[in-house]
Amino acid sequence: MLSTLLLASALTSSTTGPIATRIPFAETPATALSPRGLRHHEALRIDRDFGKPEFDLVIDAWSETAQGDLADVRLWWVKTTAGDRRSPLSTKAERYVDIDVRRDGPDAMRVSVRGGGREFAFEVELDERGRALVFTDVVTKDGTKVDHCRTTSSRLIAKRVLGIPVGLGALQVSCVDAQGRAIRGKATLRKVR
């Protein structure tokens, strides 16, 4: 069974490489999230139905100020009662889930999160104005699938046994489709081994 800590670790990751070394992978005040040459974007906050209420999860992105390319994407904690300070989870906790961050081009990265036999994914892309936006595939309450829906808010729901969080249950999403319509649903979850 996954504990709350292990469930939360399903959403903590960063890419690797020379750019990533300029972004602290430690407890970091919000004021230090834009090192020289990089522009920080808080792309999406993820509320959750488990754990300490003063912590949310966040997808942060960085773009290079010189070229405008997407430099890095990270999922980690944000402590709302401490000036939105960011912090990663422990390496030990991350062993229980698989986080995969892959580049899809100079202005796009895909973040896949696998744990407890389930996977969901986010696409982080820079728009024409250089803002980092998050997209995910969503299924509405009536079963309609909306691909590549621009995610504006989300809430992670734990799978529970006897009231105890044991895995990824669902990711509720509010988003805007390609036609500009507001959509509410759940991120597409895929069963994996």
C-alpha positions in Angstrom: 0.0 0.0 0.0 1.2 3.5 -0.8 1.4 5.9 2.1 0.4 9.5 1.7 4.0 10.4 1.2 4.5 7.8 -1.5 1.4 8.9 -3.3 2.6 12.5 -3.2 6.0 11.5 -4.6 4.2 10.4 -7.7 4.1 14.0 -8.6 7.6 15.2 -7.9 10.2 15.3 -10.6 12.6 17.3 -12.7 14.4 17.0 -15.9 18.2 16.6 -16.0 20.9 18.3 -17.9 23.0 21.5 -17.8 20.0 23.9 -17.5 18.4 21.9 -14.7 21.6 22.3 -12.6 20.9 26.1 -12.5 17.5 25.5 -10.9 17.9 24.5 -7.3 16.6 21.0 -6.5 16.3 21.8 -2.8 14.0 23.8 -0.6 13.7 27.1 -2.7 12.1 30.4 -1.9 9.8 31.7 -4.7 12.1 34.7 -5.1 14.9 32.3 -6.2 13.0 30.5 -9.0 14.4 32.7 -11.8 18.1 32.2 -12.0 20.1 34.3 -14.5 19.1 33.5 -18.1 15.9 31.7 -17.2 12.3 32.8 -16.8 10.2 31.0 -14.3 6.5 30.0 -15.0 4.1 28.6 -12.5 2.2 26.6 -15.0 -0.3 24.7 -12.8 -1.1 24.2 -9.1 -2.5 20.8 -8.2 -4.8 20.7 -5.1 -5.2 17.3 -3.4 -7.6 15.5 -1.1 -4.9 14.1 1.2 -1.9 15.2 3.3 -1.2 18.6 4.9 -3.5 21.3 3.6 -0.7 23.9 3.5 1.1 22.0 0.7 -0.1 21.9 -2.9 1.7 20.4 -5.9 2.9 22.6 -8.7 4.1 22.2 -12.2 6.9 24.8 -12.7 8.5 25.5 -16.0 11.5 27.6 -17.1 12.2 29.1 -20.5 15.5 30.5 -21.7 15.4 34.2 -21.8 17.8 34.4 -24.8 16.1 31.9 -27.1 12.7 31.5 -25.5 13.0 27.7 -25.6 11.4 25.6 -22.8 14.4 24.8 -20.6 13.0 22.6 -17.8 9.8 21.4 -16.2 9.4 20.2 -12.6 6.6 18.8 -10.4 7.2 19.5 -6.7 5.7 20.8 -3.5 4.7 24.4 -2.9 4.1 25.5 0.7 1.4 28.1 0.7 2.0 29.2 4.3 5.7 30.0 3.6 5.6 32.4 0.7 5.1 29.6 -1.9 8.4 28.0 -1.1 9.1 25.0 -3.4 10.6 21.7 -2.2 11.2 18.3 -3.7 10.3 15.0 -2.0 13.0 12.6 -0.9 14.8 10.3 -3.3 13.7 7.4 -1.2 10.0 8.3 -1.7 10.5 8.7 -5.5 11.6 5.0 -5.8 7.9 4.0 -5.5 6.8 5.8 -8.6 8.1 6.5 -12.1 8.3 10.0 -13.4 9.3 10.6 -17.0 9.9 14.0 -18.4 10.6 14.0 -22.2 11.2 16.8 -24.6 8.7 17.0 -27.4 10.4 19.9 -29.2 12.1 23.2 -28.3 8.9 24.6 -26.7 7.2 21.4 -25.3 7.8 18.7 -22.7 5.7 15.7 -21.7 5.5 14.7 -18.0 4.2 11.1 -17.4 3.5 10.0 -13.9 3.2 6.2 -13.2 2.3 4.7 -9.8 0.1 1.9 -8.5 -0.5 0.5 -12.0 -1.8 3.8 -13.4 -0.4 6.6 -15.5 -1.4 10.1 -16.5 0.4 12.7 -18.5 0.7 16.4 -18.9 2.0 18.3 -21.9 3.8 21.6 -21.0 4.1 24.0 -23.9 5.1 27.6 -24.5 2.5 29.6 -26.3 3.2 32.3 -28.9 3.7 34.9 -26.1 6.2 32.6 -24.3 3.9 31.6 -21.5 4.0 28.0 -20.2 0.7 26.3 -20.5 -0.3 22.8 -19.3 -2.5 20.4 -21.4 -3.9 17.0 -20.7 -6.5 14.6 -22.2 -9.7 14.7 -20.3 -12.9 12.6 -20.1 -16.0 14.4 -19.2 -18.8 13.1 -16.9 -20.8 12.0 -20.0 -17.8 10.0 -21.3 -16.7 12.5 -24.0 -12.9 12.5 -24.5 -11.3 15.9 -25.0 -7.8 15.7 -26.3 -5.1 18.3 -25.4 -7.3 20.4 -23.2 -5.6 23.5 -21.7 -5.6 22.8 -18.0 -6.5 25.7 -15.7 -6.9 23.9 -12.4 -6.7 20.4 -11.1 -7.3 18.3 -8.0 -5.6 15.0 -7.2 -7.9 12.4 -5.7 -6.3 9.5 -3.8 -7.5 5.9 -4.3 -8.5 4.9 -0.8 -8.9 1.6 1.1 -10.6 2.0 4.5 -10.1 5.7 4.2 -6.3 5.4 3.8 -4.7 6.8 0.6 -3.2 3.8 -1.3 -2.6 5.1 -4.8 -3.6 7.4 -7.6 -7.4 7.5 -7.9 -8.2 10.4 -10.3 -7.1 13.8 -11.4 -10.0 16.1 -11.7 -9.4 18.8 -14.2 -10.9 22.1 -15.3 -9.7 23.1 -18.8 -10.4 24.9 -22.0 -10.8 23.0 -25.3 -9.5 24.1 -28.7 -12.8 25.9 -29.4 -12.5 27.9 -26.1 -15.2 26.0 -24.2 -14.8 25.4 -20.5 -14.6 21.7 -19.7 -14.7 19.8 -16.5 -13.7 16.1 -16.2 -11.0 13.7 -15.2 -7.5 13.4 -16.8 -7.2 10.2 -18.8 -5.7 7.5 -16.7 -4.0 4.6 -18.4 -3.4 1.2 -16.7 0.2 0.2 -16.8 2.3 -2.6 -15.4 
